[in-house]
Amino acid sequence: MNLHEYQSKELLKKNGVDVAEGIVANTVEEAVAAAKVMQERTKRNEVIVKAQIHAGGRGKGGGIKLAHNLDEVKEKAGAILGMQLITPQTSAAGKKVNKVFIQEDAYYDGPSKIKEFYISILLNRNTSKNIIMYSTEGGMEIELIAEKTPHLIFTEEVDPFLGLQDYQCRTIAFNLKVEGVAYGNMLKFLKGLYKTYIDIDAALVEINPVLNTTDDRILAVDAKVRLDDNALFRHPDLLAMRDLTEEDPTDVEAGNNKLNYVKLDGNVGCMVNGAGLAMATMDIIQLAGGEPANFLDVGGTANAERIEKAFQIILKDPNVKAILVNIFGGIVRCDRVAQGIVDAYKSIGNIPVPIIVRLQGTNAVEAKQLIEASGLKVHSAIQLQEAADLVTMLVK
Amino acid sequence: MSVLLNKDSRVLVQGFTGSEGTFHATQMIEYGTNVIGGVTPRKGGSRHLDRPVFDMVAEAVEKTKADTSIIFVPPAFAADSIMEAAAAGIKLIVCISEGIPVNDMILVKRYLSDKDCRLIGPNCPGIITPGEAKVGIMPAFIHQKGKIGVVSRSGTLTYEAVDQLTKTGLGQTTAIGIGGDPIIGTTMLDAIKLFMADPATEGIVMIGEIGGGMEAEAAYWIKEHGTKPVVGFIAGRTAPIGRTMGHAGAIIGGKADTADAKIEILTHCNIAVVDSPATIGEKMKSLL
């Protein structure tokens, strides 16, 4: 689950991380009111209007604008709210902006030189430990830093039993060449960042840029937080922050029915048990001359009701010209899946596209009998290759 | 011969009396696995499936000399169950539970680092040595005692490979589902090393997918030290970037996570990579 910038910053602040402050607004009026408050607080006229969507690269798409006065806030918030924001990380259609964050302009004049850093915390899968990844080259995408100046990316691995140690924070501060008052602020920033990451069971906390301001504050100008979905059961407060408008409605509906669904752009829908086999089935569809329309794992305990729901979800996609059901029965029994297919057929009335059903494993024979006795027009297969050949035949 | 599991393994079921535990323990017993009892806290002293139930793993180990355990405990409590098994001296811990928080697994992995035990999973189908013992949730009847070792990050895809190996007459020495999470106990390389050292195993099937560096790590080792033919398949050539494909660990972050990148490395390391999982059995047969 992803959080918005404004939500991420709230969580960071709670743990003592200094952030570029701001107020979230849903309308132009709220944006202007928020800007007034920010002007009073900072004693400066400039504020930044930032689109709140779950995607990076917002500035490139015109979703982040500097406003010099309240008139400009009105104009810029008006333009950004409701727009379809297209960034390098969104689909071609972009994402609708429902909220803006009215933020202080942290790049004000002062005695010290402004510096931007990159700092993130994430899991290193190769060592099964969390690492702090950081760089002097902030403000740029990490992928770009990795490509252009890989020697300027540093990592610090955290022992899970000890947590982040002081010497590690010092190492990071020295490598980032932070000096004077900013040095102490950086240590505090890092401690707070790690504490946030652990407390909320994050999968990623990425601050880019981290700003060394002209008065030597160390603050998070932007904040990206992704939570570990498996840990949400122990964080009802975080779950309440979920913004369903940011997610594909079909994905949400599938999730509510315990189906693992990812929409793709192809023409052959598929329904499979098990994530690995589901991916492999997508690959087989492509090898057979089609293109997969989706990833869909019905899980290990698929029953008739869930199969019906899965059909309905696949059929919502008008591009689907055929459906391949590929079940290898382990925990899930093939006859139960077959019954689900029969029931779904009857319940939906008329499924307008051809269906290939391949059932193998526990009770596969009973399943085949069940489908054959039902009189439904489905192409049945037992071997995977037969199913692939049927796909080729149908997409041609 | 086989790896990790055989007919003498003394198996304990954690989460024995729950519905999952009951269903699969029954199947394991029917297969001939030496299930010596189970653990469900506060149900100790009772009997289930004609076997003793204990409150604690340590007590069960003391009284039954169990050396293997399988965990069917809800994800919120599963990490704790793994550590309990390790603390009690269980040598092979198989965790079936799906959905354990990553930070819990980081702690588990650290805890196990200096313990004399091996974890398989979590989020996996388990391990089977055909004809001897099954400690998992795989459909037993597709397996056949034979000469191929199977290691896979996916459950149903393992069944697919096993089924083909049975139909081509090759059979399996042992099949290990290592699990689809980003943090797992036994890695692909760990399993490959075991199979390379097992005299009964004549060939190895390794099934990977998008995400992580486990397949590449195993492949580079095979190139240097491999002594047996290896057939590989990597699922997810058509998977989009940045989306979790069912398994928590199956996500393309960087270029090295893609199926194409892994296939290139495997091929470079002399592993026979098949395009379709439908041809795993045939390919292995052609190499022996």
Contacts between the chains, C-beta under 8 A, distances in Angstrom:
chain1	res1	chain2	res2	distance
A	123	B	102	6.0
A	123	B	106	7.3
A	123	B	182	6.3
A	123	B	183	7.5
A	125	B	182	5.1
A	125	B	183	7.1
A	125	B	211	7.9
A	125	B	212	4.8
A	125	B	213	6.8
A	125	B	249	7.4
A	126	B	212	7.8
A	126	B	213	5.5
A	126	B	217	7.7
A	128	B	105	7.2
A	128	B	106	5.9
A	128	B	109	4.2
A	128	B	110	7.6
A	128	B	183	4.8
A	129	B	106	6.3
A	129	B	110	7.6
A	130	B	106	6.6
A	143	B	254	7.5
A	159	B	110	7.4
A	160	B	103	7.9
A	160	B	106	4.7
A	160	B	107	5.3
A	160	B	110	4.8
A	161	B	107	7.6
A	161	B	110	5.8
A	198	B	103	6.8
A	201	B	101	5.8
A	201	B	102	7.6
A	201	B	103	5.5
A	203	B	102	6.6
A	228	B	101	5.6
A	228	B	102	5.0
A	228	B	103	7.0
A	229	B	248	7.6
A	230	B	75	6.5
A	230	B	99	4.8
A	230	B	100	6.2
A	230	B	101	4.7
A	230	B	102	6.7
A	230	B	248	6.6
A	231	B	101	3.7
A	231	B	102	7.3
A	231	B	103	6.7
A	231	B	104	7.8
A	233	B	75	8.0
A	233	B	76	6.1
A	234	B	76	7.3
A	234	B	101	7.7
A	260	B	246	4.6
A	262	B	240	7.0
A	262	B	243	5.1
A	262	B	245	6.6
A	264	B	238	7.4
A	264	B	240	6.5
A	266	B	238	8.0
A	272	B	156	7.5
A	273	B	156	5.8
A	274	B	154	6.1
A	274	B	155	5.1
A	274	B	156	3.1
A	274	B	157	6.7
A	274	B	246	7.6
A	275	B	154	6.5
A	275	B	180	6.0
A	275	B	209	7.9
A	275	B	245	5.8
A	275	B	246	2.6
A	275	B	247	4.4
A	275	B	250	6.1
A	276	B	152	7.2
A	276	B	153	6.4
A	276	B	154	2.1
A	276	B	155	6.8
A	276	B	156	6.3
A	276	B	157	3.9
A	276	B	158	7.9
A	276	B	180	6.8
A	276	B	207	7.1
A	276	B	209	5.6
A	276	B	235	5.1
A	276	B	246	7.8
A	276	B	247	7.0
A	276	B	250	7.8
A	277	B	154	6.4
A	277	B	155	7.9
A	277	B	156	3.8
A	277	B	157	4.9
A	277	B	160	6.4
A	277	B	235	7.8
A	277	B	277	7.8
A	278	B	245	7.3
A	278	B	246	6.0
A	279	B	154	8.0
A	279	B	209	6.0
A	279	B	210	7.3
A	279	B	235	4.0
A	279	B	236	4.3
A	279	B	238	7.6
A	279	B	239	5.8
A	279	B	245	5.5
A	279	B	246	7.6
A	279	B	250	6.9
A	280	B	154	7.8
A	280	B	157	5.7
A	280	B	160	7.6
A	280	B	233	7.4
A	280	B	235	4.3
A	280	B	236	8.0
A	280	B	277	4.7
A	282	B	236	7.7
A	282	B	238	4.4
A	282	B	239	7.1
A	283	B	235	6.5
A	283	B	236	7.1
A	283	B	237	4.8
A	283	B	238	5.4
A	283	B	259	7.7
A	283	B	275	7.9
A	283	B	276	7.4
A	283	B	277	7.9
A	284	B	276	5.8
A	284	B	277	7.2
A	284	B	278	7.0
A	285	B	238	7.6
A	286	B	237	7.0
A	286	B	238	5.2
A	287	B	275	6.0
A	287	B	276	5.6
A	291	B	238	7.8
A	292	B	238	5.3
A	295	B	239	7.2
A	295	B	243	7.9
A	295	B	245	5.5
A	295	B	246	7.0
A	297	B	246	4.3
A	300	B	137	7.9
A	300	B	155	7.9
A	328	B	156	4.5
A	328	B	159	4.8
A	328	B	160	5.8
A	328	B	163	7.7
A	329	B	139	6.3
A	330	B	125	6.7
A	330	B	137	6.2
A	330	B	138	5.7
A	330	B	139	5.0
A	330	B	155	6.4
A	330	B	156	6.4
A	330	B	159	5.8
A	331	B	137	5.5
A	360	B	163	6.8
A	361	B	139	5.1
A	361	B	142	6.7
A	361	B	159	6.2
A	361	B	163	7.8
A	362	B	139	4.8
A	362	B	141	7.9
A	383	B	278	7.2
A	384	B	160	6.6
A	384	B	276	7.7
A	384	B	277	6.7
A	384	B	278	3.9
A	385	B	276	7.6
A	385	B	278	4.3
A	385	B	279	7.6
A	388	B	276	6.9
A	388	B	278	6.3
